[in-house]
Amino acid sequence: MTMSDLIPYVHQVGGWHKGIQSRVLKDEDGHILKPVKLNANPTYDTTGSTSPITHLNNDSGKNADKEIAPVCRDELQLYNHVMTSTSQDDVLLKSLMPAYYGSRQIVFEDGTVIPHLILEDLAAGFDLPCVADIKMGSNFYYPGQEKNKQRIKYATQSELGFCVTGLRVFHPASGRLITELRPNTCKQLSISETLEGNHASEHH
């Protein structure tokens, strides 16, 4: 599939990396096409494990970081695993995820070919949806990557266990954009601002 068959996804608020926003797209069927970085997990064990994702035994009493291995190698493998798994944890997780329709290679104008996940558009049917990009977890490093423990990117992540990395809010009556936050501003949000929404807008 080429770019001529696709349009930019206008409701994207997340997907920033090193100050550049990724290009989330939309196809003629209304599906979201999200770029995926293959083999993104540097700790993924490729030495013969037959199960890409292992589930933790909460009663094991062992260190959790050491128990989460091997994990998925990238987001594509995660979706493929969860959508076909019969594990109770995965079934519950699947109910919280957008519908998944596989993946597709997209050819960009410069000839670059990038794999994309094909996902349900959760904002379909809304003209002005209020959207937040939220990253779950208290850190930004993979299990076994303790050297990156000091890589705290967002002020709230270690205490709240999540951080807001993008946000767009419209006034329901007027349709006016009242808040749009990008990563640089989100990194400065305090815990009270994150929980109560008392933050400054980049758009007035």
N, C-alpha and C positions, 0 to 999 in steps of 0.2 A: 504494500500500500504506500502511496506517495502523499505528500503534503496537499496536493490538489484535491484530494478526497476528504480533507479534514478542515476544521476551523478551530481557532483558539478557544479554550474554555474560559468564559468571561468571569466565572465565579471563583477562580483560583486565588487563594490567599497565602498558601504555604509553598513548600518546595524550594526554599532558598538555600544556596550553597555557595559560600565564599562571596556573598554579595550579589549573586546572579540567580534569578528565578528560573526554575526549570519550565519547560513548555508542556503543560498539560493540554490535551487536545480533545475534541469531540467529533464523533463520526456521524454519518447521516442517520443512523439508527438511534442517536441520542445517548450513546455510551461514552464514558470517559476513557481516554487513553492516557495512562500515566507512565512516564519513562521509568525504567528500572535499571539499576546498576547491577549487572551480573557479578556473582562471586564477591559481593560486597563485604561479607563477614570474614575477616582475616583469621579468625580462630576456628573456622569450620573444619571438621576432621574428615578428610577425604581418604583415609587409610583403610577403608574396608567396612565402615559402619553401614549396616543395611537399613537402619532407621534414621532418617535425617533429623528427627526431633524426638527427644526423650522427655518423659514427663516426670516431674519431681515427686518423691515420696515425702510429704510434709512431716512424717514421723521419723524420718531417718536420723535426725539430729546432726547431720553433717553440714558442712559449710555450703550455703546455697550456691555461691559462685562456682564452686568446683563440681556441683551436681548438674549444672546446666551445660552438658556437653555430651554429644555434639548438638549444636543448634542448626537452624536453617542457614544456608549459605547466602541467601538473598531473599528479597520480597517475593519473587516469582515462585521460589520453592515453597515459601510459607503458604501462599494461596493454594498452590497445587496440593499441598499436604492437608491443610485444614478442610478444604472442600471435599476431600474423599475419605477423611479419617472418621472412624467410629468411636474414638476416644471421647469420653464424657466431657473432658475439658475442651476438646476441639469442637464438639457439637455446640457447646455453649458459646464458644468464641465465634463460630460461624454465624450465629444468630445476631451478632453485633456488627458483622462486617457487610460491606456492600456486596451485591451479587457479583460473581466473577465469571467472565465469559472466555477465559483463556488469555493468550498473549498474541502479539502480532509485531512483526518487524516494520518499522516506519522508515522510509527513505526521505531524508531531508534535502533541501535545495542544493546543498554543497556535496551531496553524495553520501553523507554520513548515514549509516544504518544503525538505529537504536531500537532495542526491544521495548515494547510497551504492554503493560497490563490493560486488559479491557474490563472495565468496571461499570457498575450501575451508577447513574448520576443521582445522588441523594438529594440534590437541589432541583431536580426536574419538576416543572410545573410552577415554580416560584420565579417571579420577575426580579425581586429584590431580596434574595435570601440573606439572612444574617449567618455568617460562616466564621468558624474558628478552626485554626490548625493547632492541635494540641499533641505534644509528645509525652508519652507515658514513660515513667521510670525515674529513678532518683539519680541517675548518672548517664553519661554519654559514652561509656566505654563497654566493650564486650567482656564477658566472663573470661578471666585469665589475662586480661590486659590491665593489670593493676598499675602499671606505669602511667596510665592515663587518668588515675583517680582524681588528679587535681584539675582536670579539664572541665570545670564547672562553667557552662556557657550562660545559663540563665539563673537569676538570683533565687528563684523559687524551687528549683528542681530537687535539691537535696532534702528540703524539709517537707514539701507538699507531695513529692513523688510524681509531679508532672509540671509542665511549663507550657504557656501559650506562646506560639512562635509566629502567629499571624492572626489577624482579626479584622472583620468588616461588619459594621452594624448600621442598619438603616432605621430611620424613624418610621414606625408602622403607619402613621396617619398621613404624613406628608411625603414619605418616600425619600426624604433627604438623607444623604450619607452623613452620619454624625460621628462615626469613628472608623478609622482605618489604621491599623498598626502593623508595621513591618518588623523584621527581626531585631534591628538595632534598638528600637524602642521597647520591644517586648523583653529584651534582655535586662532592661532596667526596672521592670515592674516589680514592686514589692509584693509581699504575701497578701497584705490587705487589699492592694489594688487589684491583684489577680482574683481574689475571692469575692470582692464586693463590686468590682467594676469601676472603681474610682480612679480611672487613669485618664491622662490627657490624650486627646485625639490628634493625629497628624493632619486631619482634615477638619475644617470648621465650617 
